[in-house]
Amino acid sequence: MAFLPPTFEARLARARALTPNVRELVFERVDGEPMAFEPGQWVSALFDGVKRSYSIASGPNGSPQFDVAVTRVPNGPASTRLHAIEPGEVVRFTGPQGFFTRTGPQSLAPALFIATGTGVTPMRSMLQATAARPAKVPIWLVLGVRREEDLLYADEFRALARQDPAVRFEPTLSQPRDGWTGRRGYVQSHVRALWAELAAAAGGEAGASLAPHAYVCGLERMVGSVRDLLRKEMGLPRQQVHSERYD
Ligand SMILES: Cc1cc2nc3c(=O)[nH]c(=O)nc-3n(C[C@H](O)[C@H](O)[C@H](O)COP(=O)(O)OP(=O)(O)OC[C@H]3O[C@@H](n4cnc5c(N)ncnc54)[C@H](O)[C@@H]3O)c2cc1C
C-alpha cells in the first residue's frame, strides 16, 4: 500500500526577513499536536491547486511549531504567496516526509554539509537536533550564496561554531565585496580540500572512527556537480553521499 503522508493545518505564528530574498515563517499546528519529524525532512504546502515542498528549518523540540525559510522566486506562485501571508493565516500541509536525514549509525559519523541558499535549512534542523545531544562528532557546514547579505542564519551558525568545537561554519560568497575575508567562489571548489581535512580530523579523534558522510542540498546545478565530484571524481560510495534537490 502506498504511503500517504498525513495532511494538517498550521497557522503562521510569525515571520521575518532573513535576507533580501528569503523569508522565515514559523508555523504552528492548528490541532496543537507536537510537530514530529526527522531533521532533514520536508512538508508540502497546498494552496489554490499548487503544491510545493519546503524543508523544515527547525529541529524537533516537542512543540507544535516548525520553521521554514522560503526563497522568493520571481513569478513563482507558492513562494510569492508565502512571502505575502500574514500571521494568523492558516495553510494546509502534507508531510513530513523525505529521506535526507541522519538516522541510524550515520548520525554518529562526521558530516560535511554542503548547501546553497535555502538548501541550508534541513542542515539547520540537523544542527539544532545535534546541539541537544552530548556525543559530538565533527559537523562542518559550507554555505554558498552570492553576497554577504544573502547569508541566512549566519549568526546562528557562527554562534554554534563558537560554542562547539565540533562545528565549523564556512560561508562562501560567489560575488564577495572588497574586504570579505572568507571563502570565495562556488562551494564546489572547496569540497575536495575540506573533505580531506575532515577525514583527517575525524580519523584523529578517539571514538570518531566512522567514515564521514556528505549531505548536499540546493538547486540541481550545484547538487549534481557536487555529487559528481564526490562520487565520480573522489570515488565515495553511494551510502556516504546524501542529497536533496529543490528543482
Ligand atoms: C524536497 C524539497 C524541499 C524544498 N525546500 C525548500 C525550502 O526549504 N525553501 C525554498 O525556498 N524552496 C524549497 N524547495 C523549492 C520549492 O518547493 C518551490 O519549488 C519553490 O518555492 C518555487 O515554487 P514557486 O511556486 O514559487 O515557483 P515555480 O514557478 O514552481 O518555480 C520553480 C523554479 O524556481 C526555482 N527555485 C525553486 N526553489 C528555489 C530556491 N529555493 N531558490 C531559488 N530558486 C528556486 C527553480 O528554478 C525552479 O525550477 C524545495 C523543493 C523540494 C523538492
The ligand as a Gaussian input file, in Angstrom:
#p B3LYP/6-31G(d) Opt

LIG

0 1
 C       12.197000      18.370000      -1.156000
 C       12.147000      19.855000      -1.467000
 C       12.385000      20.757000      -0.451000
 C       12.360000      22.129000      -0.723000
 N       12.622000      23.008000       0.281000
 C       12.636000      24.336000       0.026000
 C       12.940000      25.270000       1.061000
 O       13.191000      24.893000       2.224000
 N       12.947000      26.593000       0.744000
 C       12.675000      27.037000      -0.529000
 O       12.689000      28.255000      -0.751000
 N       12.373000      26.169000      -1.523000
 C       12.329000      24.849000      -1.272000
 N       12.001000      23.971000      -2.275000
 C       11.534000      24.522000      -3.579000
 C       10.019000      24.789000      -3.501000
 O        9.318000      23.565000      -3.388000
 C        9.484000      25.529000      -4.724000
 O        9.968000      24.888000      -5.885000
 C        9.886000      26.979000      -4.752000
 O        9.375000      27.679000      -3.623000
 C        9.354000      27.657000      -6.040000
 O        7.966000      27.471000      -6.107000
 P        7.049000      28.554000      -6.824000
 O        5.669000      28.005000      -6.955000
 O        7.176000      29.880000      -6.137000
 O        7.769000      28.743000      -8.228000
 P        7.754000      27.857000      -9.552000
 O        7.010000      28.562000     -10.622000
 O        7.342000      26.462000      -9.217000
 O        9.309000      27.924000      -9.918000
 C       10.115000      26.791000      -9.832000
 C       11.556000      27.217000     -10.139000
 O       12.011000      28.044000      -9.062000
 C       13.369000      27.836000      -8.857000
 N       13.569000      27.553000      -7.415000
 C       12.964000      26.596000      -6.654000
 N       13.399000      26.638000      -5.392000
 C       14.281000      27.649000      -5.327000
 C       15.065000      28.159000      -4.286000
 N       14.981000      27.670000      -3.022000
 N       15.895000      29.178000      -4.584000
 C       15.950000      29.690000      -5.835000
 N       15.231000      29.239000      -6.859000
 C       14.400000      28.225000      -6.620000
 C       13.795000      26.665000      -9.703000
 O       14.492000      27.139000     -10.833000
 C       12.517000      26.040000     -10.104000
 O       12.576000      25.418000     -11.352000
 C       12.047000      22.591000      -2.034000
 C       11.786000      21.654000      -3.050000
 C       11.850000      20.315000      -2.777000
 C       11.570000      19.320000      -3.893000

